[in-house]
């Protein structure tokens, strides 16, 4: 009976050690999993931070490019207006010169007629 009792106690002790080892393994794996999850979360947060920084930078670049384009368009519109004004001025001068030429040609014809 005593040996049966010792055998039962030994089996219970072995069972306890086995269960204890299983719990230790389980808790260790949970600790590792928690560490991996935390690590992954830190990596994700860093990725989000980098993406936000890239987005901010791209927005600034876009804004600067847009402003430069607007300024360039304003300059082009100004040059176009100046060119149109020069064209109008030159067309008016050409028209006056053509009238003056016709007038001189008429005078020359009249002088030719008077000389003859």
C-alpha positions in Angstrom: 0.0 0.0 0.0 2.9 2.3 0.8 4.5 1.7 -2.5 1.2 2.4 -4.2 0.9 5.7 -2.3 4.5 6.6 -3.2 3.8 5.7 -6.8 0.6 7.9 -6.8 2.5 10.8 -5.2 5.3 10.4 -7.8 2.8 10.4 -10.6 1.1 13.4 -9.2 4.5 15.2 -8.9 5.3 14.2 -12.5 1.9 15.5 -13.6 2.4 18.7 -11.7 5.9 19.1 -13.3 4.4 18.4 -16.7 1.5 20.8 -16.2 3.9 23.4 -14.8 6.3 23.0 -17.7 3.3 23.4 -20.1 2.2 26.6 -18.4 5.8 27.9 -18.4 6.1 27.2 -22.1 2.7 28.7 -22.8 3.5 31.9 -20.8 6.9 32.1 -22.5 5.3 31.8 -25.9 2.7 34.5 -25.0 5.5 36.7 -23.8 7.3 36.2 -27.1 4.2 36.8 -29.1 3.4 40.0 -27.1 7.0 41.1 -27.8 6.6 40.4 -31.5 3.2 42.2 -31.6 4.8 45.2 -29.8 7.7 45.2 -32.2 5.4 45.0 -35.2 3.3 47.9 -33.8 6.4 50.0 -33.4 7.4 49.2 -37.0 3.9 50.1 -38.2 4.0 53.4 -36.2 7.4 54.2 -37.7 6.0 53.4 -41.2 3.0 55.6 -40.6 5.3 58.4 -39.4 7.5 58.1 -42.5 4.5 58.1 -44.8 3.0 61.2 -43.1 6.4 62.9 -43.4 6.5 62.0 -47.1 3.0 63.2 -47.6 3.8 66.5 -45.9 6.9 66.9 -48.1 4.9 66.1 -51.2 2.2 68.6 -50.3 4.9 71.3 -49.8 6.5 70.4 -53.1 3.1 70.4 -54.9 2.2 73.7 -53.3 5.6 75.3 -54.3 5.3 73.9 -57.8 1.7 75.2 -58.1 2.8 78.7 -56.8 5.7 78.7 -59.3 3.3 77.7 -62.1 0.9 80.4 -61.2 3.7 83.0 -61.1 4.9 81.7 -64.5 1.4 81.9 -66.0 1.0 85.5 -64.6 4.3 86.4 -66.3 3.2 84.8 -69.6 -0.1 86.7 -69.5 1.8 89.9 -68.8 4.1 89.2 -71.8 1.2 88.3 -74.0 -0.6 91.6 -73.1 2.7 93.5 -73.8 3.1 91.7 -77.1 -0.5 92.5 -78.1 0.0 96.2 -77.2 3.2 96.3 -79.3 1.4 94.6 -82.1 -1.4 97.2 -82.0 1.1 100.0 -81.8 3.1 98.6 -84.8 -0.1 98.0 -86.8 -1.2 101.6 -86.2 2.3 102.8 -87.3 2.2 100.7 -90.4 -1.2 102.0 -91.2 -0.1 105.6 -90.8 3.1 104.9 -92.9 1.0 103.4 -95.6 -1.3 106.5 -95.7 1.8 108.7 -95.7 3.3 106.7 -98.5 0.0 107.0 -100.5 -0.1 110.7 -99.8 3.6 111.1 -101.0 2.9 109.0 -104.1 0.0 111.3 -104.8 2.1 114.4 -104.3 4.8 112.9 -106.6 2.2 112.2 -109.3 0.9 115.7 -109.0 4.4 117.2 -109.2 5.1 115.1 -112.3 1.9 116.3 -113.8 2.8 119.9 -113.0 6.3 119.5 -114.3 5.1 118.2 -117.6 
